[in-house]
Amino acid sequence: MCFYIGIEDLAANALIEAMRKKNKRFLTYNEIESYGSEVVQILQENGEKAILILSRDNTDALFRNYDEFFEESEADGKRGILLRAEKDIEDLIQQFRGYLALDVLLAFMSQRSVQALGV
């Protein structure tokens, strides 16, 4: 089986873990990409195929389709994704974790992938 991991699942799960560890509501695109690369590597080591879908078009669609959750922002000269103030970790879990395959969920929650976020 091959898992296709879109920017919406990647960003949401990265923010869930960043908020759990450091109450961090903003992640740079580089942090999210590093997290995603680690998630893919973990899945591959467990015998699963995984592909990240991180194109600019998909990122634009994230802000259109999930504008109640995310906005593009900048901090210290680096652009990234900010979780809107009216949303919290429970909102993210309810919207973005219920349908995930267990292997993918475990890779998102792995200590190793979370370390890639720098939290």
N, C-alpha and C positions, 0 to 999 in steps of 0.2 A: 504494500500500500504506500502511496505517496501523499504526504500532507502538504497542502498549500497554505502557507501562513501569510495572511494579509496584514497590512499596516495597522488596521483597526484592532485586530487581536493582539498583535505585537505591542502596540502602544498602550492599549488598555491593561494588558498583563504586566508590562514593565512599570506602569504607574501604580498598579496594585502593590507590587513588591516594593517599589520605592517609597510609597506612602506607609507601608507596614514597617519598614526599617527606619526611615528618617522623616516621615511626614512630608515628603518631597512631591510637589504637585507639577513640577516642570522637569522635562527631560529633553536634552538636546537630541537632534537627529543622530549624531554620532553615538551617543549612549544607547539609543534605541537600536541602532544597527549592530553595535557590539553585542548587546543582549540577544538579538535575533540570531546572530552568527553562532553564539554559544548554544542557543536552543537547538539550532539545526545540527550542530556537532554532537550534542548529547543524543538527539534522536538517531543520528547516523551510527553512533557507537552502540546503540541498542537495536540495530538492524532495521531501522525505519528510514525511508527516504523523506526528505523535507525540502521545500523550496520557499524562500522568502519572496513576497511580492511587494516591492518597495518603490515602484516607479513614481515619478512626480504626478502622473495622472491618478494613481491610486491614493496618493497622499491628498491631492485636491478633493477626491471623492470622499475621503475620510472627513474632511472639514465640512463638506456639503451634507453628507448623510448622517453624520453624528455631531452636528453643530451644537446640540444641547450638552454634549460632553466635552468636546475639545475645541481649542483655538490655537492658531499658530502664534508663537510669541518669541521673544528674544531676551536673552540674559547674558551679560558679559560679552556681548558681540557674537553670541552663538544662537542660531535659530533652533527651534524645537517645538514640542507639543506641550501645551498647558491644559491641565484639567480645570474646567470651569469651577468657580467658587461654590456654586449651588449643588455640585455633585460630590459624592464621597466614595469611599472604597466599596461600600455595600452596593451602591448604584452600579459601579463597574463590574463587580462580581456577578450581580444579577443579570446584567446585559451581555457580558462577554465571556462568562465561564461555563454556563449551563450546558452548552452544546459541544464543548471541546472533547475530543478523544482523550482518554486517560493518559496515554503516552505523552501527548502534547501538553496537557495540563501539568503533569509531573516535570516535564522539561522546563516549562515556564516558571515553576516554583523551585526548581533546583537551586541549591546554595551556589553552585558553580555559575549558573546563568545570572543569578542575582548579583554576584560579585562583579560581573561584567558591567553592571550599572554604576559601580563605584559607590554603592551604599552599604 
